[in-house]
Amino acid sequence: MKNSELRGLSIDELANKLAMEKEVYGKLTFAHAITPIENPMKIRAARKLIARLETEMRAKQLIK
């Protein structure tokens, strides 16, 4: 998801997307701990997406 797409979302949509991505990240790390996953870069990408979501959410909260 691109930053321009994130800017178009509301705070509630960002919160829902953030919760979903945190769940995906948790599943990825758990799966990687048990058996190494095929592409471990997915973990890094998920972590960065979570950070971008949190950053955009905080920016929108400060504007309000």
PDB file of N, CA, C and O in Angstrom:
ATOM      1  N   MET A   1       0.848  -1.168   0.000  1.00  0.00           N
ATOM      2  CA  MET A   1       0.000   0.000   0.000  1.00  0.00           C
ATOM      3  C   MET A   1       0.895   1.232   0.000  1.00  0.00           C
ATOM      4  O   MET A   1       1.829   1.343   0.794  1.00  0.00           O
ATOM      5  N   LYS A   2       0.589   2.153  -0.906  1.00  0.00           N
ATOM      6  CA  LYS A   2       1.404   3.352  -1.038  1.00  0.00           C
ATOM      7  C   LYS A   2       0.979   4.414  -0.027  1.00  0.00           C
ATOM      8  O   LYS A   2      -0.138   4.391   0.489  1.00  0.00           O
ATOM      9  N   ASN A   3       1.891   5.340   0.243  1.00  0.00           N
ATOM     10  CA  ASN A   3       1.595   6.408   1.191  1.00  0.00           C
ATOM     11  C   ASN A   3       0.440   7.274   0.714  1.00  0.00           C
ATOM     12  O   ASN A   3      -0.362   7.733   1.527  1.00  0.00           O
ATOM     13  N   SER A   4       0.340   7.507  -0.604  1.00  0.00           N
ATOM     14  CA  SER A   4      -0.760   8.313  -1.125  1.00  0.00           C
ATOM     15  C   SER A   4      -2.104   7.632  -0.869  1.00  0.00           C
ATOM     16  O   SER A   4      -3.105   8.311  -0.637  1.00  0.00           O
ATOM     17  N   GLU A   5      -2.137   6.306  -0.908  1.00  0.00           N
ATOM     18  CA  GLU A   5      -3.360   5.569  -0.607  1.00  0.00           C
ATOM     19  C   GLU A   5      -3.700   5.676   0.878  1.00  0.00           C
ATOM     20  O   GLU A   5      -4.871   5.748   1.248  1.00  0.00           O
ATOM     21  N   LEU A   6      -2.677   5.687   1.721  1.00  0.00           N
ATOM     22  CA  LEU A   6      -2.903   5.787   3.161  1.00  0.00           C
ATOM     23  C   LEU A   6      -3.468   7.147   3.541  1.00  0.00           C
ATOM     24  O   LEU A   6      -4.287   7.244   4.455  1.00  0.00           O
ATOM     25  N   ARG A   7      -3.040   8.192   2.853  1.00  0.00           N
ATOM     26  CA  ARG A   7      -3.514   9.539   3.170  1.00  0.00           C
ATOM     27  C   ARG A   7      -5.002   9.694   2.888  1.00  0.00           C
ATOM     28  O   ARG A   7      -5.662  10.534   3.500  1.00  0.00           O
ATOM     29  N   GLY A   8      -5.535   8.902   1.975  1.00  0.00           N
ATOM     30  CA  GLY A   8      -6.946   8.985   1.636  1.00  0.00           C
ATOM     31  C   GLY A   8      -7.869   8.271   2.606  1.00  0.00           C
ATOM     32  O   GLY A   8      -9.088   8.417   2.515  1.00  0.00           O
ATOM     33  N   LEU A   9      -7.310   7.498   3.538  1.00  0.00           N
ATOM     34  CA  LEU A   9      -8.122   6.752   4.487  1.00  0.00           C
ATOM     35  C   LEU A   9      -8.462   7.597   5.708  1.00  0.00           C
ATOM     36  O   LEU A   9      -7.707   8.492   6.088  1.00  0.00           O
ATOM     37  N   SER A  10      -9.608   7.302   6.318  1.00  0.00           N
ATOM     38  CA  SER A  10      -9.989   7.990   7.547  1.00  0.00           C
ATOM     39  C   SER A  10      -9.278   7.329   8.730  1.00  0.00           C
ATOM     40  O   SER A  10      -8.625   6.297   8.578  1.00  0.00           O
ATOM     41  N   ILE A  11      -9.414   7.934   9.897  1.00  0.00           N
ATOM     42  CA  ILE A  11      -8.764   7.408  11.098  1.00  0.00           C
ATOM     43  C   ILE A  11      -9.318   6.019  11.438  1.00  0.00           C
ATOM     44  O   ILE A  11      -8.568   5.123  11.826  1.00  0.00           O
ATOM     45  N   ASP A  12     -10.639   5.848  11.289  1.00  0.00           N
ATOM     46  CA  ASP A  12     -11.238   4.541  11.586  1.00  0.00           C
ATOM     47  C   ASP A  12     -10.749   3.472  10.614  1.00  0.00           C
ATOM     48  O   ASP A  12     -10.466   2.346  11.023  1.00  0.00           O
ATOM     49  N   GLU A  13     -10.650   3.813   9.346  1.00  0.00           N
ATOM     50  CA  GLU A  13     -10.149   2.864   8.353  1.00  0.00           C
ATOM     51  C   GLU A  13      -8.692   2.511   8.627  1.00  0.00           C
ATOM     52  O   GLU A  13      -8.285   1.358   8.488  1.00  0.00           O
ATOM     53  N   LEU A  14      -7.911   3.520   9.020  1.00  0.00           N
ATOM     54  CA  LEU A  14      -6.511   3.267   9.365  1.00  0.00           C
ATOM     55  C   LEU A  14      -6.404   2.338  10.572  1.00  0.00           C
ATOM     56  O   LEU A  14      -5.555   1.448  10.597  1.00  0.00           O
ATOM     57  N   ALA A  15      -7.263   2.543  11.569  1.00  0.00           N
ATOM     58  CA  ALA A  15      -7.233   1.699  12.767  1.00  0.00           C
ATOM     59  C   ALA A  15      -7.582   0.252  12.415  1.00  0.00           C
ATOM     60  O   ALA A  15      -6.958  -0.681  12.921  1.00  0.00           O
ATOM     61  N   ASN A  16      -8.577   0.071  11.550  1.00  0.00           N
ATOM     62  CA  ASN A  16      -8.954  -1.286  11.137  1.00  0.00           C
ATOM     63  C   ASN A  16      -7.827  -1.944  10.357  1.00  0.00           C
ATOM     64  O   ASN A  16      -7.501  -3.109  10.588  1.00  0.00           O
ATOM     65  N   LYS A  17      -7.234  -1.200   9.434  1.00  0.00           N
ATOM     66  CA  LYS A  17      -6.137  -1.726   8.621  1.00  0.00           C
ATOM     67  C   LYS A  17      -4.938  -2.057   9.509  1.00  0.00           C
ATOM     68  O   LYS A  17      -4.268  -3.068   9.298  1.00  0.00           O
ATOM     69  N   LEU A  18      -4.667  -1.210  10.500  1.00  0.00           N
ATOM     70  CA  LEU A  18      -3.552  -1.437  11.418  1.00  0.00           C
ATOM     71  C   LEU A  18      -3.754  -2.717  12.226  1.00  0.00           C
ATOM     72  O   LEU A  18      -2.824  -3.508  12.385  1.00  0.00           O
ATOM     73  N   ALA A  19      -4.966  -2.917  12.733  1.00  0.00           N
ATOM     74  CA  ALA A  19      -5.247  -4.131  13.502  1.00  0.00           C
ATOM     75  C   ALA A  19      -5.077  -5.369  12.635  1.00  0.00           C
ATOM     76  O   ALA A  19      -4.537  -6.379  13.086  1.00  0.00           O
ATOM     77  N   MET A  20      -5.535  -5.293  11.400  1.00  0.00           N
ATOM     78  CA  MET A  20      -5.420  -6.429  10.491  1.00  0.00           C
ATOM     79  C   MET A  20      -3.953  -6.724  10.172  1.00  0.00           C
ATOM     80  O   MET A  20      -3.542  -7.885  10.161  1.00  0.00           O
ATOM     81  N   GLU A  21      -3.171  -5.687   9.916  1.00  0.00           N
ATOM     82  CA  GLU A  21      -1.760  -5.875   9.575  1.00  0.00           C
ATOM     83  C   GLU A  21      -0.951  -6.383  10.769  1.00  0.00           C
ATOM     84  O   GLU A  21      -0.011  -7.158  10.589  1.00  0.00           O
ATOM     85  N   LYS A  22      -1.302  -5.959  11.983  1.00  0.00           N
ATOM     86  CA  LYS A  22      -0.616  -6.470  13.172  1.00  0.00           C
ATOM     87  C   LYS A  22      -0.891  -7.956  13.344  1.00  0.00           C
ATOM     88  O   LYS A  22      -0.014  -8.714  13.758  1.00  0.00           O
ATOM     89  N   GLU A  23      -2.118  -8.370  13.025  1.00  0.00           N
ATOM     90  CA  GLU A  23      -2.457  -9.792  13.103  1.00  0.00           C
ATOM     91  C   GLU A  23      -1.654 -10.593  12.075  1.00  0.00           C
ATOM     92  O   GLU A  23      -1.150 -11.675  12.377  1.00  0.00           O
ATOM     93  N   VAL A  24      -1.540 -10.057  10.865  1.00  0.00           N
ATOM     94  CA  VAL A  24      -0.762 -10.717   9.813  1.00  0.00           C
ATOM     95  C   VAL A  24       0.701 -10.814  10.227  1.00  0.00           C
ATOM     96  O   VAL A  24       1.335 -11.850  10.030  1.00  0.00           O
ATOM     97  N   TYR A  25       1.239  -9.739  10.800  1.00  0.00           N
ATOM     98  CA  TYR A  25       2.629  -9.724  11.247  1.00  0.00           C
ATOM     99  C   TYR A  25       2.862 -10.773  12.341  1.00  0.00           C
ATOM    100  O   TYR A  25       3.874 -11.475  12.334  1.00  0.00           O
ATOM    101  N   GLY A  26       1.919 -10.870  13.273  1.00  0.00           N
ATOM    102  CA  GLY A  26       2.040 -11.861  14.332  1.00  0.00           C
ATOM    103  C   GLY A  26       2.053 -13.282  13.781  1.00  0.00           C
ATOM    104  O   GLY A  26       2.829 -14.124  14.233  1.00  0.00           O
ATOM    105  N   LYS A  27       1.196 -13.541  12.811  1.00  0.00           N
ATOM    106  CA  LYS A  27       1.153 -14.864  12.202  1.00  0.00           C
ATOM    107  C   LYS A  27       2.441 -15.166  11.447  1.00  0.00           C
ATOM    108  O   LYS A  27       2.945 -16.289  11.492  1.00  0.00           O
ATOM    109  N   LEU A  28       2.974 -14.160  10.750  1.00  0.00           N
ATOM    110  CA  LEU A  28       4.228 -14.361  10.020  1.00  0.00           C
ATOM    111  C   LEU A  28       5.381 -14.685  10.950  1.00  0.00           C
ATOM    112  O   LEU A  28       6.153 -15.606  10.687  1.00  0.00           O
ATOM    113  N   THR A  29       5.503 -13.935  12.032  1.00  0.00           N
ATOM    114  CA  THR A  29       6.610 -14.176  12.959  1.00  0.00           C
ATOM    115  C   THR A  29       6.463 -15.528  13.650  1.00  0.00           C
ATOM    116  O   THR A  29       7.456 -16.212  13.896  1.00  0.00           O
ATOM    117  N   PHE A  30       5.225 -15.913  13.965  1.00  0.00           N
ATOM    118  CA  PHE A  30       4.995 -17.206  14.590  1.00  0.00           C
ATOM    119  C   PHE A  30       5.353 -18.334  13.624  1.00  0.00           C
ATOM    120  O   PHE A  30       6.009 -19.304  14.002  1.00  0.00           O
ATOM    121  N   ALA A  31       4.915 -18.196  12.377  1.00  0.00           N
ATOM    122  CA  ALA A  31       5.215 -19.216  11.372  1.00  0.00           C
ATOM    123  C   ALA A  31       6.716 -19.313  11.122  1.00  0.00           C
ATOM    124  O   ALA A  31       7.243 -20.405  10.913  1.00  0.00           O
ATOM    125  N   HIS A  32       7.400 -18.180  11.141  1.00  0.00           N
ATOM    126  CA  HIS A  32       8.844 -18.170  10.908  1.00  0.00           C
ATOM    127  C   HIS A  32       9.598 -18.785  12.085  1.00  0.00           C
ATOM    128  O   HIS A  32      10.658 -19.384  11.900  1.00  0.00           O
ATOM    129  N   ALA A  33       9.058 -18.641  13.289  1.00  0.00           N
ATOM    130  CA  ALA A  33       9.716 -19.222  14.457  1.00  0.00           C
ATOM    131  C   ALA A  33       9.626 -20.748  14.436  1.00  0.00           C
ATOM    132  O   ALA A  33      10.552 -21.440  14.859  1.00  0.00           O
ATOM    133  N   ILE A  34       8.516 -21.253  13.944  1.00  0.00           N
ATOM    134  CA  ILE A  34       8.336 -22.708  13.898  1.00  0.00           C
ATOM    135  C   ILE A  34       9.141 -23.308  12.761  1.00  0.00           C
ATOM    136  O   ILE A  34       9.964 -24.199  12.969  1.00  0.00           O
ATOM    137  N   THR A  35       8.899 -22.815  11.567  1.00  0.00           N
ATOM    138  CA  THR A  35       9.582 -23.290  10.366  1.00  0.00           C
ATOM    139  C   THR A  35       9.926 -22.070   9.541  1.00  0.00           C
ATOM    140  O   THR A  35       9.039 -21.262   9.266  1.00  0.00           O
ATOM    141  N   PRO A  36      11.163 -21.900   9.136  1.00  0.00           N
ATOM    142  CA  PRO A  36      11.518 -20.714   8.345  1.00  0.00           C
ATOM    143  C   PRO A  36      10.618 -20.572   7.116  1.00  0.00           C
ATOM    144  O   PRO A  36      10.452 -21.507   6.333  1.00  0.00           O
ATOM    145  N   ILE A  37      10.042 -19.375   6.970  1.00  0.00           N
ATOM    146  CA  ILE A  37       9.162 -19.148   5.835  1.00  0.00           C
ATOM    147  C   ILE A  37       9.988 -18.957   4.569  1.00  0.00           C
ATOM    148  O   ILE A  37      11.187 -18.684   4.625  1.00  0.00           O
ATOM    149  N   GLU A  38       9.323 -19.106   3.430  1.00  0.00           N
ATOM    150  CA  GLU A  38      10.021 -19.068   2.142  1.00  0.00           C
ATOM    151  C   GLU A  38      10.654 -17.701   1.873  1.00  0.00           C
ATOM    152  O   GLU A  38      11.788 -17.621   1.403  1.00  0.00           O
ATOM    153  N   ASN A  39       9.921 -16.631   2.172  1.00  0.00           N
ATOM    154  CA  ASN A  39      10.436 -15.289   1.917  1.00  0.00           C
ATOM    155  C   ASN A  39      10.404 -14.482   3.218  1.00  0.00           C
ATOM    156  O   ASN A  39       9.379 -13.880   3.540  1.00  0.00           O
ATOM    157  N   PRO A  40      11.511 -14.460   3.971  1.00  0.00           N
ATOM    158  CA  PRO A  40      11.509 -13.739   5.243  1.00  0.00           C
ATOM    159  C   PRO A  40      11.422 -12.216   5.089  1.00  0.00           C
ATOM    160  O   PRO A  40      11.228 -11.511   6.079  1.00  0.00           O
ATOM    161  N   MET A  41      11.562 -11.706   3.873  1.00  0.00           N
ATOM    162  CA  MET A  41      11.434 -10.264   3.659  1.00  0.00           C
ATOM    163  C   MET A  41       9.984  -9.808   3.858  1.00  0.00           C
ATOM    164  O   MET A  41       9.731  -8.614   4.017  1.00  0.00           O
ATOM    165  N   LYS A  42       9.040 -10.742   3.851  1.00  0.00           N
ATOM    166  CA  LYS A  42       7.640 -10.401   4.114  1.00  0.00           C
ATOM    167  C   LYS A  42       7.490  -9.854   5.523  1.00  0.00           C
ATOM    168  O   LYS A  42       6.648  -8.990   5.771  1.00  0.00           O
ATOM    169  N   ILE A  43       8.303 -10.351   6.448  1.00  0.00           N
ATOM    170  CA  ILE A  43       8.248  -9.884   7.832  1.00  0.00           C
ATOM    171  C   ILE A  43       8.659  -8.418   7.893  1.00  0.00           C
ATOM    172  O   ILE A  43       8.005  -7.613   8.557  1.00  0.00           O
ATOM    173  N   ARG A  44       9.725  -8.075   7.212  1.00  0.00           N
ATOM    174  CA  ARG A  44      10.201  -6.694   7.194  1.00  0.00           C
ATOM    175  C   ARG A  44       9.187  -5.777   6.530  1.00  0.00           C
ATOM    176  O   ARG A  44       8.943  -4.671   7.012  1.00  0.00           O
ATOM    177  N   ALA A  45       8.594  -6.223   5.430  1.00  0.00           N
ATOM    178  CA  ALA A  45       7.604  -5.419   4.715  1.00  0.00           C
ATOM    179  C   ALA A  45       6.372  -5.184   5.589  1.00  0.00           C
ATOM    180  O   ALA A  45       5.815  -4.086   5.592  1.00  0.00           O
ATOM    181  N   ALA A  46       5.949  -6.200   6.325  1.00  0.00           N
ATOM    182  CA  ALA A  46       4.794  -6.061   7.211  1.00  0.00           C
ATOM    183  C   ALA A  46       5.089  -5.070   8.328  1.00  0.00           C
ATOM    184  O   ALA A  46       4.243  -4.247   8.676  1.00  0.00           O
ATOM    185  N   ARG A  47       6.286  -5.150   8.884  1.00  0.00           N
ATOM    186  CA  ARG A  47       6.677  -4.233   9.962  1.00  0.00           C
ATOM    187  C   ARG A  47       6.716  -2.792   9.465  1.00  0.00           C
ATOM    188  O   ARG A  47       6.290  -1.880  10.174  1.00  0.00           O
ATOM    189  N   LYS A  48       7.220  -2.582   8.256  1.00  0.00           N
ATOM    190  CA  LYS A  48       7.284  -1.229   7.698  1.00  0.00           C
ATOM    191  C   LYS A  48       5.891  -0.684   7.389  1.00  0.00           C
ATOM    192  O   LYS A  48       5.634   0.507   7.570  1.00  0.00           O
ATOM    193  N   LEU A  49       4.994  -1.551   6.924  1.00  0.00           N
ATOM    194  CA  LEU A  49       3.624  -1.119   6.650  1.00  0.00           C
ATOM    195  C   LEU A  49       2.934  -0.706   7.941  1.00  0.00           C
ATOM    196  O   LEU A  49       2.204   0.285   7.967  1.00  0.00           O
ATOM    197  N   ILE A  50       3.159  -1.456   9.009  1.00  0.00           N
ATOM    198  CA  ILE A  50       2.586  -1.104  10.304  1.00  0.00           C
ATOM    199  C   ILE A  50       3.102   0.260  10.751  1.00  0.00           C
ATOM    200  O   ILE A  50       2.333   1.074  11.262  1.00  0.00           O
ATOM    201  N   ALA A  51       4.375   0.511  10.569  1.00  0.00           N
ATOM    202  CA  ALA A  51       4.961   1.804  10.957  1.00  0.00           C
ATOM    203  C   ALA A  51       4.357   2.940  10.133  1.00  0.00           C
ATOM    204  O   ALA A  51       4.069   4.009  10.670  1.00  0.00           O
ATOM    205  N   ARG A  52       4.164   2.714   8.829  1.00  0.00           N
ATOM    206  CA  ARG A  52       3.561   3.754   7.985  1.00  0.00           C
ATOM    207  C   ARG A  52       2.121   4.025   8.396  1.00  0.00           C
ATOM    208  O   ARG A  52       1.683   5.176   8.410  1.00  0.00           O
ATOM    209  N   LEU A  53       1.378   2.964   8.735  1.00  0.00           N
ATOM    210  CA  LEU A  53      -0.003   3.139   9.187  1.00  0.00           C
ATOM    211  C   LEU A  53      -0.063   3.927  10.487  1.00  0.00           C
ATOM    212  O   LEU A  53      -0.888   4.828  10.634  1.00  0.00           O
ATOM    213  N   GLU A  54       0.816   3.586  11.433  1.00  0.00           N
ATOM    214  CA  GLU A  54       0.838   4.298  12.710  1.00  0.00           C
ATOM    215  C   GLU A  54       1.237   5.759  12.529  1.00  0.00           C
ATOM    216  O   GLU A  54       0.693   6.637  13.199  1.00  0.00           O
ATOM    217  N   THR A  55       2.174   6.022  11.637  1.00  0.00           N
ATOM    218  CA  THR A  55       2.616   7.384  11.384  1.00  0.00           C
ATOM    219  C   THR A  55       1.489   8.218  10.789  1.00  0.00           C
ATOM    220  O   THR A  55       1.253   9.345  11.223  1.00  0.00           O
ATOM    221  N   GLU A  56       0.795   7.669   9.801  1.00  0.00           N
ATOM    222  CA  GLU A  56      -0.291   8.406   9.165  1.00  0.00           C
ATOM    223  C   GLU A  56      -1.447   8.619  10.142  1.00  0.00           C
ATOM    224  O   GLU A  56      -2.084   9.673  10.136  1.00  0.00           O
ATOM    225  N   MET A  57      -1.714   7.623  10.975  1.00  0.00           N
ATOM    226  CA  MET A  57      -2.771   7.750  11.963  1.00  0.00           C
ATOM    227  C   MET A  57      -2.444   8.860  12.966  1.00  0.00           C
ATOM    228  O   MET A  57      -3.313   9.654  13.326  1.00  0.00           O
ATOM    229  N   ARG A  58      -1.207   8.907  13.406  1.00  0.00           N
ATOM    230  CA  ARG A  58      -0.779   9.946  14.355  1.00  0.00           C
ATOM    231  C   ARG A  58      -0.845  11.329  13.717  1.00  0.00           C
ATOM    232  O   ARG A  58      -1.237  12.294  14.374  1.00  0.00           O
ATOM    233  N   ALA A  59      -0.471  11.437  12.459  1.00  0.00           N
ATOM    234  CA  ALA A  59      -0.519  12.722  11.764  1.00  0.00           C
ATOM    235  C   ALA A  59      -1.958  13.223  11.668  1.00  0.00           C
ATOM    236  O   ALA A  59      -2.209  14.417  11.834  1.00  0.00           O
ATOM    237  N   LYS A  60      -2.896  12.329  11.402  1.00  0.00           N
ATOM    238  CA  LYS A  60      -4.294  12.718  11.313  1.00  0.00           C
ATOM    239  C   LYS A  60      -4.839  13.098  12.686  1.00  0.00           C
ATOM    240  O   LYS A  60      -5.685  13.987  12.786  1.00  0.00           O
ATOM    241  N   GLN A  61      -4.367  12.437  13.748  1.00  0.00           N
ATOM    242  CA  GLN A  61      -4.819  12.776  15.088  1.00  0.00           C
ATOM    243  C   GLN A  61      -4.324  14.164  15.492  1.00  0.00           C
ATOM    244  O   GLN A  61      -5.036  14.895  16.181  1.00  0.00           O
ATOM    245  N   LEU A  62      -3.121  14.532  15.075  1.00  0.00           N
ATOM    246  CA  LEU A  62      -2.587  15.839  15.429  1.00  0.00           C
ATOM    247  C   LEU A  62      -3.295  16.966  14.682  1.00  0.00           C
ATOM    248  O   LEU A  62      -3.397  18.084  15.187  1.00  0.00           O
ATOM    249  N   ILE A  63      -3.779  16.672  13.491  1.00  0.00           N
ATOM    250  CA  ILE A  63      -4.491  17.689  12.709  1.00  0.00           C
ATOM    251  C   ILE A  63      -5.839  18.007  13.338  1.00  0.00           C
ATOM    252  O   ILE A  63      -6.278  19.157  13.317  1.00  0.00           O
ATOM    253  N   LYS A  64      -6.505  16.988  13.904  1.00  0.00           N
ATOM    254  CA  LYS A  64      -7.823  17.188  14.511  1.00  0.00           C
ATOM    255  C   LYS A  64      -7.794  18.131  15.619  1.00  0.00           C
ATOM    256  O   LYS A  64      -8.829  18.400  16.229  1.00  0.00           O
TER     257      LYS A  64
END
